[in-house]
């Protein structure tokens, strides 16, 4: 009998893997080879190693575009091996190091390239990947916020839509996310790391800090609303499949996601996790969001119900577009064409992007 955790990973996230950098043939072959969830990470790490080796060969031969493709594909495979591997944190962290290594190999090779940036957050340093469109002086910028199990590296596949329209992107790992998950627990009051990121961005003379938008996916769809409720420097936001009240959604989350919550909240039981999760609630703050908002939900989302997107859209006080995609799953990656170009066009209009 198949491991239900493997079945859940395939059922919930197959379109996400393919849309965010894993070749469809790799997804089919690797996922079909895994019978136990405990073997998932190693199987994907092995596939990532194949792509990374191809990147090394291409780079040695001077084929920079091919090398960039192979390195980013390797990083995607490594990432999707470890993204919910919270039952074995040693393996998760070792594989995360492979994500960072492969992705950073690609940074100078990509067009436009990626700049890795650190910024102060209390006594800690958080990291983000900054990418600027070529040939545009002081472009507007979109702050990109991951969710429970995504990281800044995965967000490059969303960010390219903004880059193509003349906007820079700054994809970050906040508390409980990516590089920060080991030292900092998840932060319900995400206006704090968002403000720290913007404090850094406004020091950059090569960016237009008067034109900053923000975008968040899944839990990031909560974080971005929370940030905009307190941060007036955010001029427009996109909330993609974000929860309105986490405890109200708790039973909808797959078991492996509930365990990820526990681990990334840095607590030791589900009861403690729920105590923390009660603080992830937009009901008291959503009305403070006065900037334009674009809210996306999937009609068939089994993780964050579409009613949450409706609640966010109904709650904000500024102008809002609500896009509930018919037949869409969680994050609507099975119908990405129904929101990725649309939100990029909308954000370009809000920020007055030169390439919009």
C-alpha positions as a printed NumPy array, in Angstrom:
array([[  0.   ,   0.   ,   0.   ],
       [  1.378,   3.414,  -0.964],
       [  2.528,   5.778,   1.771],
       [ -0.295,   8.327,   2.188],
       [  2.301,  11.091,   2.628],
       [  3.728,  10.29 ,  -0.802],
       [  0.232,  10.196,  -2.254],
       [ -0.524,  13.577,  -0.651],
       [  2.66 ,  15.112,  -2.028],
       [  1.822,  13.951,  -5.543],
       [ -1.845,  14.921,  -5.335],
       [ -1.332,  18.361,  -3.818],
       [  1.9  ,  19.541,  -5.415],
       [  2.444,  17.977,  -8.847],
       [  1.551,  21.154, -10.814],
       [  3.657,  23.247,  -8.437],
       [  6.76 ,  21.159,  -9.095],
       [  6.365,  21.482, -12.841],
       [  5.485,  25.194, -12.878],
       [  8.363,  26.018, -10.53 ],
       [ 11.272,  24.365, -12.258],
       [ 11.053,  20.56 , -12.236],
       [ 10.781,  18.996, -15.726],
       [  7.571,  17.009, -16.031],
       [  9.482,  13.845, -16.953],
       [ 11.568,  14.134, -13.805],
       [  8.458,  14.582, -11.694],
       [  6.808,  11.511, -13.161],
       [  9.89 ,   9.327, -12.923],
       [ 11.096,  10.317,  -9.47 ],
       [  7.689,  10.399,  -7.78 ],
       [  6.819,   6.985,  -9.239],
       [ 10.034,   5.533,  -7.818],
       [  9.308,   6.502,  -4.193],
       [  7.224,   4.222,  -1.998],
       [  8.039,   5.656,   1.441],
       [  7.985,   9.33 ,   2.408],
       [ 11.285,   8.784,   4.218],
       [ 12.9  ,   8.192,   0.797],
       [ 11.424,  11.237,  -0.935],
       [ 14.202,  13.7  ,  -0.116],
       [ 17.047,  11.391,  -1.119],
       [ 15.39 ,  10.519,  -4.433],
       [ 15.014,  14.179,  -5.357],
       [ 18.509,  15.024,  -4.167],
       [ 19.872,  12.341,  -6.485],
       [ 17.983,  13.849,  -9.417],
       [ 19.187,  17.317,  -8.493],
       [ 22.768,  16.07 ,  -8.509],
       [ 22.35 ,  14.925, -12.12 ],
       [ 21.221,  18.396, -13.165],
       [ 23.951,  20.122, -11.168],
       [ 26.61 ,  17.935, -12.807],
       [ 25.215,  18.88 , -16.219],
       [ 25.51 ,  22.511, -15.193],
       [ 29.151,  22.073, -14.223],
       [ 29.892,  20.502, -17.619],
       [ 28.098,  23.301, -19.48 ],
       [ 29.871,  26.007, -17.511],
       [ 33.282,  24.446, -18.092],
       [ 32.535,  24.536, -21.807],
       [ 31.528,  28.21 , -21.614],
       [ 27.81 ,  27.593, -22.183],
       [ 26.471,  30.052, -19.612],
       [ 22.787,  29.892, -20.561],
       [ 22.748,  26.116, -20.394],
       [ 24.618,  26.158, -17.109],
       [ 22.104,  28.584, -15.606],
       [ 19.241,  26.333, -16.707],
       [ 20.824,  23.211, -15.236],
       [ 21.754,  24.882, -11.941],
       [ 18.276,  26.339, -11.378],
       [ 16.706,  22.987, -12.279],
       [ 19.022,  21.28 ,  -9.79 ],
       [ 18.027,  23.781,  -7.116],
       [ 14.337,  23.096,  -7.803],
       [ 14.845,  19.329,  -7.452],
       [ 16.805,  19.736,  -4.227],
       [ 14.199,  22.136,  -2.861],
       [ 11.24 ,  19.904,  -3.588],
       [ 13.048,  17.015,  -1.984],
       [ 13.535,  18.79 ,   1.333],
       [ 10.638,  21.288,   1.444],
       [  8.51 ,  19.187,   3.82 ],
       [ 11.168,  16.794,   5.089],
       [ 10.705,  18.043,   8.657],
       [ 10.808,  14.53 ,  10.147],
       [ 14.584,  14.541,   9.497],
       [ 15.966,  18.03 ,   9.998],
       [ 19.567,  16.957,   9.482],
       [ 18.725,  15.642,   6.013],
       [ 16.559,  18.684,   5.306],
       [ 19.327,  21.107,   6.193],
       [ 21.98 ,  19.211,   4.231],
       [ 19.74 ,  19.213,   1.172],
       [ 18.898,  22.882,   1.703],
       [ 22.635,  23.585,   1.512],
       [ 22.569,  21.917,  -1.919],
       [ 19.7  ,  24.223,  -2.965],
       [ 21.739,  27.269,  -2.013],
       [ 24.893,  25.985,  -3.678],
       [ 23.221,  25.164,  -6.988],
       [ 21.111,  28.315,  -7.079],
       [ 24.03 ,  30.585,  -6.254],
       [ 26.059,  28.991,  -9.047],
       [ 23.337,  30.26 , -11.373],
       [ 23.187,  33.833,  -9.978],
       [ 25.841,  35.471, -12.194],
       [ 24.786,  33.428, -15.231],
       [ 21.135,  34.414, -15.294],
       [ 19.79 ,  37.209, -17.483],
       [ 19.301,  39.442, -15.601],
       [ 21.595,  38.17 , -12.84 ],
       [ 20.645,  37.704,  -9.189],
       [ 22.277,  39.627,  -6.358],
       [ 22.259,  37.938,  -2.95 ],
       [ 21.601,  40.566,  -0.253],
       [ 21.654,  40.403,   3.524],
       [ 19.628,  42.808,   5.664],
       [ 19.382,  43.384,   9.393],
       [ 16.5  ,  41.94 ,  11.379],
       [ 17.07 ,  42.578,  15.062],
       [ 20.171,  40.628,  16.015],
       [ 19.856,  38.443,  12.921],
       [ 20.608,  38.789,   9.234],
       [ 17.943,  37.76 ,   6.75 ],
       [ 18.697,  37.121,   3.082],
       [ 16.984,  38.002,  -0.145],
       [ 17.601,  37.564,  -3.862],
       [ 17.444,  40.849,  -5.772],
       [ 16.911,  40.815,  -9.506],
       [ 16.635,  43.957, -11.632],
       [ 15.349,  44.254, -15.212],
       [ 18.04 ,  45.143, -17.716],
       [ 18.206,  48.66 , -19.12 ],
       [ 15.762,  50.302, -16.69 ],
       [ 17.084,  52.988, -14.353],
       [ 15.608,  52.898, -10.835],
       [ 12.825,  50.404, -11.53 ],
       [  9.91 ,  49.825,  -9.175],
       [ 10.201,  46.708,  -7.07 ],
       [  8.06 ,  43.81 ,  -5.885],
       [  8.846,  42.324,  -2.465],
       [  8.173,  38.588,  -2.754],
       [  7.188,  36.569,   0.319],
       [  7.214,  32.741,   0.441],
       [  4.851,  30.506,   2.376],
       [  5.124,  27.636,   4.833],
       [  7.349,  25.436,   2.673],
       [  8.48 ,  27.634,  -0.219],
       [ 11.688,  29.67 ,  -0.179],
       [ 13.113,  32.654,  -1.993],
       [ 14.739,  30.359,  -4.568],
       [ 11.397,  28.888,  -5.632],
       [  9.942,  32.363,  -6.087],
       [ 12.166,  33.096,  -9.09 ],
       [  9.616,  31.245, -11.245],
       [  6.912,  33.689, -10.183],
       [  9.229,  36.684, -10.266],
       [ 10.151,  36.397, -13.928],
       [  6.698,  37.701, -14.861],
       [  7.435,  40.948, -13.006],
       [ 10.982,  41.201, -14.376],
       [  9.652,  40.922, -17.926],
       [  7.416,  43.944, -17.279],
       [ 10.143,  46.23 , -15.986],
       [  9.934,  45.596, -12.24 ],
       [ 12.73 ,  44.443,  -9.961],
       [ 12.017,  41.627,  -7.499],
       [ 13.334,  41.001,  -4.002],
       [ 12.47 ,  37.464,  -2.862],
       [ 13.206,  36.98 ,   0.836],
       [ 13.381,  34.255,   3.457],
       [ 11.633,  35.589,   6.558],
       [ 11.375,  34.014,  10.02 ],
       [ 10.551,  30.31 ,   9.79 ],
       [ 11.314,  30.31 ,   6.071],
       [ 14.261,  29.004,   4.06 ],
       [ 17.601,  30.077,   5.462],
       [ 15.954,  31.612,   8.538],
       [ 13.861,  28.607,   9.568],
       [ 16.607,  27.068,  11.692],
       [ 17.097,  30.064,  13.984],
       [ 13.801,  31.957,  13.893],
       [ 10.249,  30.621,  14.312],
       [  7.352,  31.62 ,  12.083],
       [  6.241,  35.207,  12.691],
       [  2.521,  36.025,  12.744],
       [  3.309,  39.756,  12.761],
       [  5.055,  39.734,   9.407],
       [  5.073,  43.504,   9.151],
       [  8.314,  43.257,  11.155],
       [ 10.454,  41.349,   8.613],
       [  8.701,  43.151,   5.748],
       [  9.67 ,  46.505,   7.256],
       [ 13.253,  45.291,   7.726],
       [ 13.422,  44.304,   4.055],
       [ 12.003,  47.657,   2.933],
       [ 14.371,  49.524,   5.264],
       [ 17.171,  47.887,   3.296],
       [ 15.6  ,  48.523,  -0.099],
       [ 15.198,  52.258,   0.485],
       [ 18.987,  52.526,   0.913],
       [ 19.468,  51.342,  -2.666],
       [ 19.863,  54.283,  -5.1  ],
       [ 19.353,  51.871,  -8.016],
       [ 15.73 ,  51.181,  -7.005],
       [ 12.674,  53.438,  -6.828],
       [ 11.658,  53.067,  -3.198],
       [  8.535,  55.166,  -3.782],
       [  7.143,  52.364,  -5.953],
       [  7.229,  49.166,  -3.898],
       [  4.643,  46.437,  -4.283],
       [  4.418,  43.174,  -2.369],
       [  3.394,  39.652,  -3.321],
       [  2.895,  36.557,  -1.185],
       [  2.019,  32.917,  -1.836],
       [  0.025,  30.544,   0.419],
       [  1.074,  31.525,   3.976],
       [  2.81 ,  34.384,   2.232],
       [ -0.663,  35.392,   1.058],
       [ -1.45 ,  35.988,   4.736],
       [  1.909,  37.61 ,   5.423],
       [  1.568,  40.14 ,   2.598],
       [ -1.837,  41.326,   3.828],
       [ -0.554,  41.593,   7.377],
       [  2.494,  43.554,   6.157],
       [  0.433,  45.987,   4.07 ],
       [ -1.9  ,  46.627,   7.013],
       [  1.006,  48.224,   8.882],
       [  3.512,  49.258,   6.198],
       [  2.485,  52.343,   4.167],
       [  5.521,  51.985,   1.901],
       [  3.732,  49.043,   0.224],
       [  1.761,  50.626,  -2.614],
       [  0.014,  47.501,  -3.976],
       [ -0.248,  43.852,  -2.987],
       [ -0.961,  40.437,  -4.464],
       [ -2.267,  37.743,  -2.098],
       [ -2.179,  34.265,  -3.649],
       [ -4.144,  31.521,  -1.847],
       [ -3.547,  33.046,   1.577],
       [ -5.463,  32.005,   4.709],
       [ -7.614,  34.495,   6.586],
       [ -7.635,  32.62 ,   9.88 ],
       [ -5.209,  29.701,  10.207],
       [ -6.968,  27.854,  13.02 ],
       [-10.148,  27.895,  10.962],
       [ -8.244,  26.104,   8.178],
       [ -6.269,  23.723,  10.379],
       [ -8.147,  20.523,   9.594],
       [ -7.788,  21.194,   5.868],
       [ -3.991,  21.068,   6.034],
       [ -2.32 ,  17.759,   5.075],
       [ -0.697,  15.949,   8.006],
       [  2.801,  16.683,   6.698],
       [  1.972,  20.402,   6.533],
       [  0.702,  20.382,  10.125],
       [  3.994,  18.812,  11.201],
       [  5.873,  21.465,   9.213],
       [  3.929,  24.104,  11.115],
       [  4.991,  22.552,  14.413],
       [  8.65 ,  22.358,  13.456],
       [  8.782,  25.854,  11.931],
       [  7.008,  27.362,  14.935],
       [  9.791,  25.808,  17.065],
       [  7.351,  24.044,  19.392],
       [  7.081,  20.394,  20.386],
       [  3.396,  19.478,  20.111],
       [  0.331,  20.102,  17.983],
       [ -1.361,  21.74 ,  20.966],
       [  1.455,  24.291,  21.222],
       [  1.326,  24.796,  17.468],
       [ -2.353,  25.649,  17.63 ],
       [ -1.655,  28.176,  20.378],
       [  0.77 ,  29.922,  18.046],
       [ -1.508,  29.496,  15.018],
       [ -4.303,  31.425,  16.741],
       [ -2.185,  34.551,  16.301],
       [ -2.294,  34.13 ,  12.498],
       [ -5.62 ,  35.902,  12.035],
       [ -6.37 ,  38.855,   9.763],
       [ -9.801,  39.713,  11.138],
       [ -8.598,  42.63 ,  13.298],
       [ -6.178,  44.147,  10.772],
       [ -7.399,  43.494,   7.217],
       [ -9.44 ,  46.689,   7.201],
       [ -6.235,  48.694,   7.585],
       [ -5.143,  47.679,   4.075],
       [ -5.784,  50.773,   1.983],
       [ -3.512,  50.095,  -0.987],
       [ -4.836,  48.355,  -4.12 ],
       [ -5.014,  44.565,  -3.711],
       [ -5.248,  41.649,  -6.124],
       [ -6.479,  38.467,  -4.396],
       [ -6.361,  34.998,  -5.973],
       [ -7.965,  31.771,  -4.801],
       [ -8.586,  28.363,  -6.309],
       [-12.155,  27.105,  -6.54 ],
       [-10.997,  23.558,  -5.73 ],
       [ -8.273,  24.44 ,  -3.218],
       [ -8.253,  21.674,  -0.593],
       [ -5.669,  23.376,   1.644],
       [ -6.766,  27.029,   1.825],
       [-10.46 ,  27.173,   0.994],
       [-11.504,  29.845,  -1.543],
       [-13.703,  31.482,   1.087],
       [-10.488,  32.761,   2.686],
       [ -9.666,  34.723,  -0.461],
       [-13.193,  36.095,  -0.438],
       [-12.766,  37.198,   3.197],
       [ -9.519,  39.007,   2.375],
       [-11.078,  40.727,  -0.626],
       [-14.155,  41.725,   1.375],
       [-12.055,  42.968,   4.278],
       [ -9.539,  45.329,   2.675],
       [-10.536,  48.986,   2.525],
       [ -8.772,  49.877,  -0.734],
       [ -9.622,  48.916,  -4.317],
       [ -9.547,  45.174,  -4.873],
       [ -9.597,  42.605,  -7.65 ],
       [-10.762,  39.11 ,  -6.667],
       [ -9.816,  36.28 ,  -9.018],
       [-11.365,  32.977,  -7.908],
       [-10.119,  30.608, -10.573],
       [-12.626,  27.955, -11.636],
       [-11.072,  24.502, -11.266],
       [ -7.983,  25.952,  -9.558],
       [ -6.121,  23.96 ,  -6.903],
       [ -4.002,  25.333,  -4.045],
       [ -2.003,  28.279,  -5.415],
       [ -3.76 ,  27.553,  -8.745],
       [ -0.602,  26.062, -10.218],
       [ -2.75 ,  23.731, -12.305],
       [ -4.029,  26.848, -14.102],
       [ -1.122,  29.232, -13.63 ],
       [ -1.933,  30.985, -16.904],
       [ -5.094,  32.291, -15.226],
       [ -3.227,  34.483, -12.731],
       [  0.56 ,  34.772, -13.262],
       [  0.499,  37.084, -16.304],
       [ -2.625,  38.843, -15.019],
       [ -1.127,  39.75 , -11.647],
       [  2.107,  40.905, -13.297],
       [  0.154,  43.161, -15.671],
       [ -1.882,  44.504, -12.768],
       [  1.186,  45.195, -10.624],
       [  2.921,  46.928, -13.546],
       [ -0.093,  49.226, -13.853],
       [ -0.149,  49.969, -10.115],
       [  3.582,  50.776,  -9.962],
       [  3.858,  52.485, -13.341],
       [  6.446,  50.025, -14.617],
       [  8.226,  51.132, -17.79 ],
       [  7.869,  47.704, -19.374],
       [  4.244,  47.18 , -18.423]])
